[in-house]
């Protein structure tokens, strides 16, 4: 049972990391348009990868 | 010029500037992809996002490397003329709200899953073998995880509770907020003093599932608005103003003033409402009305912002700018409709309010009864009753379906101006067509030519063509084509002088010194009107032209579709008897009336209503406004007069009749879904409440059931929008 003392806080930390990643993604506009990207694979050419610094 | 645009429409972001432009030409994913692709290749562009659904392009660029005008020109060269979205502040606000909602939902989802995992561990300890220390440890961790879910993600409910208490009205949020807070704080107390039960799981589950249902409903509504105002918020970026010395000057659209004379090149968008100067012009109003053919406007006509100049450059004197343009008025009307709560929704709200009050009382009664019988379970049972009796599904049943229907209609180019009308539209059983033009094509063709006196067929056509002039009125085109086509040698062309158009009668003019009149029989040849067009000098007939209207390709299908929906068709038109009869016969419409004034049409609509029928009408002129207001449900065309829009319930942005059949079908589907939803919501509450009161339902189960029921109702409604083609 002492293992729980380590594992449970660890899971909480992971949860915190997941939430932080989600917040980052939303702030970066990844959820702003939920429809157009779904259609992108239908185009012939893959669009040019975005500039990673654009945020 | 540039600084003016930048100041009004762009804002600074790290590394550069950002702005949103609209493009009406972007209609599919391929267009959006093309825009993305082309602009992302430009040097200095940091980020481009084009959305095909909303017609918006978000552009982020570095002003030190590339000028905005270069990018906009690139966009225009691709065929997507950029236009500025007005109300940038609102645009940003909208995006901020969207992000906040997504964040809340994500936080609620992640947090609730985790909290429920810990709760599960506690539940599985049925034999109470878990050491107290471990149990308390898990409880404290659950408390830690649930706190942000309840207070950050659940904030909308808590704010609603506070509002309800402040205004002393029992709204639904009072029940939801109270249930969440009671469950949460009771659990905190139990955690601290080591009591037998905690209910964190019920609290977080309630927040998460209910938030999902509510967000889905809100997003459906937002999408409906976005679509409508993209359509109408088109405005070009630049305009060319004429200055005193006759040259032109490029200015930003925001700098246009009333009275300016603007020049619009072929292919450009008209930036403001204004009077056409110098010449006639053909304007493409596809963005405004969806009408594919250019519309002819004679010199002196008022042309609308948002239409595109075809063929040759035109000049106009600005009459209305910005928020006064017809475009802007239409948008305001639609926005107004979207803020209204329709009758049925208000009714559901009222029912829900009584229901909330009743639930609060029921919960207290249950608590009292259980405290007397079995005090240990009193609190838990009360909580279950409180949660399960929340009429969320009832309150969501209607708005969700309405929003989904509005969205589905907007996708097909039908804007809802009065929210109540959707309900009536579902009940429509008679469609009164007020003109044959909606069933026939815009192009006319000469059917037969009869000549009298010593005039030849060619001469008669040449004279008629000259009288009709150069305009692109369908009738003038028909004569020009007729004059050019059958003659083996080029027909003699003549020119008319002193041309004068007599509204409703015809045209008169002077050719080679002779007076001619062309138009209705009583005007041109002093005979009884027979629906044909006569050439004469006012007393003696020279020729008779019969004009054939071609049925639209889809007319037969549309009439069949309407019949399948059980909608009876009736023609009540201002056109001549011959034209109306021909159309009615081809489409097998039994009831038709020709040469009807607006008063006649209104009287007819009222007679039908007295017979118990629900009448839909469509019209486009100012004089149609009273008729539209008199009908049970009315459609107006977007290119019609603003007054007509105010009287109408729906505005059609394209003049295809098939939209009406589709609208009726959508409205009926909406009515069916609303009924299903209401039935489900009422049945669920009535069924679950006794079980909860008897103590057979644990709070977590109540929260699950309640929220799933809300989710079901919303998903059922969203189905309506999803089925769009």
Interface residues (C-beta under 8 A of the other chain):
Chain A: X1 X4 X5 X8 X9 X11 X12 X15 X18 X19 X22 X23 X26 X27 X29 X31 X32 X33 X35 X36 X39 X40 X42 X43 X45 X47 X48 X50 X51 X53 X54 X55
Chain B: X14 X15 X29 X30 X32 X33 X36 X37 X40 X41 X46 X47 X49 X50 X51 X52 X53 X54 X58 X60 X95 X98 X99 X102 X103 X106 X107 X110 X111 X114 X118 X131 X134 X137 X138 X141 X144 X145
